[in-house]
Amino acid sequence: MSDESADDRLRRWRLVLGGEQADGTGVSLTGDDARMDGALEKLYGAGGGGGRPRPRRRSAGLGDSAPSVARWLGDIRAYFPSSVVQVMQKDAIERLDLTRLLLEPEMLDAVEPDVHLVGTLLSLNRVMPDRARESARAVVRKVVHDLERRLAQKTRSAVGGALDRSARVLRPRRLADVDWERTIRANLRHYLPAHGTLVPERLIGYGRRQQAVKRDVILAIDQSGSMAASVVYASVFGAVLASMRSLRTSLVVFDTNVADLTGQLHDPVEVLFGTQLGGGTDINRAVAYCQGLVARPDDTILVLISDLYEGGVREELLRRVAALTSAGVQVVVLLALSDEGAPAYDHENAAALAALGVPAFACTPDAFPDLMAAAIERRDLKEWTERHNPNTPPPV
């Protein structure tokens, strides 16, 4: 190992350990390294020793004013990559109680927008002063536009393809209805070389002209505080699905009350500011409302996004879900729609739903388009999640 790489490794350890007397590196920092160290110290400083990650023994801090916090945010954006900045912002909000300062416009102008920050801002929506509202909307709008750009095309492609496949007819009644190209491709193994002909085992036909709306999709989103990231992603997906003419999309958010935000799906930012993160949860009331939206059970997909901690009447909830599935509604329960990994959830309720044939599992945003395609085609969702989304908790 060269002296240069050894020195670089010691410098990195010095930044991690925080420069206490016992860190063992003997390294002094200058220039940008010293400024990076100062930004880390304000958030993770340990005071009495033992390295950085001891927030309860912290002696440093970000100060009590928006300008000082805004300067710190500017520093970390200058010296760290965006992914690290987002982690540091989240830690600062949680460890140093910066929620109040997020209501200051100058601080909002300095932050690195991300899904977690949007969730925090939405939870403050009811107490946000007017002077901070426009800055908060700008932050939310940037995150929403970034998510739409990342997810919209994949969603339209996966869902549109599934709708096209579901429209094909396997027993066309007239020769004019046969899609000969697909039929030949599907029966190539039945070609008889000696006779120079192909004997089709099954015919594939064109889908008959159907009504413009092929599926009804109802998104029911738990807006309790722990579901913040899921609310953000679900609102974006709701807007994308609503833009597809072959779907009729409804979006419902709930805590102990139910709000139908379908009329705002043209603008996911408006949807998000129509939510009220926090409070209790009455899943049964939300499912009852969604039940009233079902007009074509066999063509309806209900996606319930919730950690299943029910504050309402559990027995009625299970009866409603059983009635929906018996009528032909495809019910999908997502414990989370986020990149967070395995969520905390009510295992007893999840097991009860699984007994009804409705598995409950977490889903990442990148996997959600394929999940919707599987639901449209009525594939086995338990098998789907085990194959496509192995890092989520196993469906129960």
N, C-alpha and C positions, 0 to 999 in steps of 0.2 A: 504494500500500500504506500503511495507517495505521501510526502509530508503535506502537500496541499490538500489531498483528500482526507487525511487524518485531521488536519486543522479544521476543515469544513465540517467534519463529523462532530468534533468537539464544540464548534460554534452552534451547531444545531441542538446538541444536548444542552448547551448553556441556555438557549432560548426556551427549551422545554422545561428545564429544572428551575429556572427563575433566578439564578445567581445567588442563592443563599450560600453561606460560608461552607456548608457541607456538601455542596453540589459536586465537588471533586474535579471540575473542569479546569479551573484556573484561568478561564478565558474572560477577557474584557471586551465589551462591544463598543463599536463606534458607528457613526453615520446612520445609514438606513437600518442596520441591525439594532442599534440602540433605540431608534424610534419604534421599530417593531416590538422590541422588548417592553418599551413603555406602554404601548397599546395593550399588550398581553397582561402586563402587571396591573393595569387599571381594572381589568376584568377578573383575572385569576390570581392576583397577588395573595400570598399566603401569610405575610406578616411575620409571625414567629418562627418560621422555618418549615422545612419539610417539602419544599417544591411548590409548584403552582396550584394543583387542584384541591385547594382547601378553602372554599369560599367562606365558611363560617369563621375562619381565623383571618379573614381578609383585613388588611390595614389600608389598602388603597381603594379607590372607587372612581366613578365617573363624574362626581360632583353633583350638584343639585340644580343645574340649570340646563335648559335646552341648548344654548350655544356651546357649552362645554361638551355635551353629549354629541352634538352635531360635528364638532371638530374631531372627536374620537372616531365617529363613524367615517368621516373623511379619511382619517389616518388608516383605518383597517382596510378601506377600499383601495387605498394606494399601495399597501404593502402585502396584501393577501389575495389569493384567487377568490372568485365569486363564491364557490362552494364553501370555502372556509369562512368568508364574510357572513354568509347566511347562518352558519352554525354559531358564530360569535354573537351575532345579533340576537338569536334565539336564547343563548345563554345569558346575555345581558338583560333581556326582558324578564327571564325567570329568576335569575340570581340577585339582580340589583334593583328589582321592582321598578322598572322604567315605564310601566304601563301609562302612568299619568303623563309622562313627558312625550309619549307618542301622540298626544293631542296637540302638540306644538307644531305649526306648519313648517318652521325652519328645520325641525328634526325630521319630519316626514320627507322633506326635500333631500335629506342626506342619506336616507336608508337605501339598502339594496333590496328591491322588492322581491318577495318570495311568498309561497303558499302559507307558511307559518305566520308571517307578518300580516297577511290578509286576514287570516283567522283571528288574530289579536285585534286588528282594527274593527272587524265586524262585531266582536264582543263588546267593543266600546261605542258602537253606533248610537246607542240611546243616550249616551252622556257626552257625545262629541260636540264641541262648540262649533258654531257656523264657520268661524275663521279657519278651522282645521278640516272642515268637511271636503272642500275642493281638493286639498292636498291629498287627503285619504282616498278620494275617488281616483285621483291620478295614479296612486300606487296600485290600487285594485285593478284599474283599467289596464295598466301595463302587464300585470301578472296574467290577467284573463286573456289578453291578446297573445301573449307568449304561449299560453296553454292551448288556445285555439289553433295557433299556427302549428303546434307540435302534434295535436291529436285529431284535428278535424278531418284531414284527408284519409287517415287510416280508418276512422270511424265510418265515414261515408262509403269507403270501398268495402269494408268487411260486412257492414249491415246491408248495403245495396246488393252485394253478391249473394248473401243469404236469402234475401227477399226474391231475387231472380230464381234461385234454385228451388225455393219453396213453391214457386208458381208453375213449375213444370208438371206436365201430366204424364203419368206412367201408363195409362190405358187410353190412348186417344181413340175416339169412336169413329173418326173418319180418316181416310188416307190423307186428306188435305191438312189434318191436324198433326201429322207425323213430322218431327224434326229429323229428317233423314241423316244429316251429318252426325248428330249426336247418337242416333240409333246405331249407325254403322260402327262408330268408334266404340260404343259400349258392347258390341257383339262380335268384334274381330276374332275372338277365340273360337267362334262358331263357323269360321270360313271353311268351306269344303273344296280343297284344291282340285280334286278329281272332277268335280262338276263346275268348277270356276264360279261358284256362287256362295253366298253367305245366308245362313238361316238364322234370322233374328230370334233370340229367346224372349226378348222383351222390347217393346216399342217405347220410345220417348217422344212425347208430344210437346208442342208449344203450349204455354200456359194460355188459358182462355182469357179474353179481355175481362179484367176484373175492375172493381171499383178502384178509384185512385188511391184510396187508403187501404193498404194491405194488412197493417198491424196497428194496434193501439198500444202505446207504451206509457205506463204510469210510473214516474219516479217519486217515491215517498222518502223524504230525507229527514232523519232525526237531527234536530238542531241543538241538542244538548252540547255543552261546552267541549266535551271530549271528542266530538265529531267534526271539529272545525275544518280540518283539511278535506274530509269527505264532502262537506257542504260545498267547498270551493270547486272541487273536481266535478261533483255531480251537477252543479249549476252550469258549468261549461259544457259537459256532455249533453245536458238537457237542451241547451241552445242549439248545439250541433244537430241533435236528433230532430228537433223541431223544424230545422231548415230543410228536412227531407220530406218531399210531398207524399211519399208512399207510407209515411208514418203519421199517426196522430199522437202527439206527445203532450202529456200533462205533467206538471211538476207541483208537488205538494210538500211543504215543510211543516214540521210539527215539534212541539214540546208537550205541554199539557193542553195546548190549543192547536188548531189546524189552520194553516194559511195556504190557499191555492194561488200560486204565483205563475200559473200557465200564461196569463195575459202579458207577462213581462219577459217571456222567453226570447223575444227578439233581441234583448239586451241583457246578457248575463250579469253585467255590473248592477243593473237595476234589481235583478233577482237577488244578488248577494246582499244588497242594501235593504232588501225586503225581509231578510232573515233576522232573527233575534237570538243569537247564540247564548246558551245558558238556560238555566231553569230546569224544570222537571221533565218527565217523559210520559206520555199516554199513547202507546203504540196502538192499543185497541181502538181508540178514537180515530187515529189516523187511518187505520185499515178500514174502519167502518166508512169513513168518507170516501176512500178509494173504491170501496165496493160499490158505492153509488155512482161512480164514474164508468163502471163496466157496462158496456152496451153489447159487445160481441165477445163473449167469454173465450171461445175457441181461438180468437185472433188477438187476445190481449196478453201482454206481458207486464206484470207488476214487479218492479224492482224496489224492495224495501231495504234501505240503507240505515242500519241501526246496530248499536252494541247490545240490543235486546234487554237492557235493564228496564223492565216494565214497571211503571208507576200506576197503570190502569188495572183493568180486570183481566188477569192472565187467561182464565178459562174462556172468556168471551173472545179474546184474541185468537186462541187456538181454534175455537169453533168457526170463526170467520175465515181463517186461512184454510181450514178443511173444506168449508163451503165453496171458497173460490177455486181451489184445485179440483174439487168434484165437478164444478161447472165447466171446467176446461181451461181456466186461467193458468198461465205459466207463471208461477210465483218464484222469484229469485230473492234470496236474503243475503245481503252483503254486510258483514260485520264491520267493514271499513272499505273505503275506496280511496286509497292513498298509498304513498311509498313507505309508510311507517313500519311495515312488518306486522307481526302478530299483535292484534289489539287485545285489550281487556274486554271481556264480554260475559254475558250471563249464560253459563254452560248448561244450566237446567232448561232454559227456554230454547236454546239451540238444539238440544237433544230432543225436546218435545216436537219441534218443527221437523227435525229429521225423521221422526217416527211417522209424520204425515207425508213423507216423501219430498220435503222441502229442505235440502241441505243448506247450512249456513256456513259461509267462508269469507275470507278477506280477498280483495282483488286489487291489483295495482292499476293505475290509470292506463298504462301501456297495454295491459291485457283486457281491459274492459270492452273494446270493440269486438274482439274475438268472442268474448263471453256473450255479448248481445247477439252475435251471429249464431252461436250455439243455441241460445234460447229461441231464436226465430225458427231454427230448424228442429227444435224440440229434441236436441241431443241430450244424453245423460250428463247433467251438470256436475255430478260428483266425479264421474270419470274425467270430464273435461278439466276440472280444477286440479286434479291429481297429475294430469299430463302437462297442462299449460302453465300452471301457477304453483310450482312445488314449494316455494318459500313462504306461502301463507299457511295459517293453521289448517290442519286437515279438516275437510267438511264433516260436520256431525249431523 
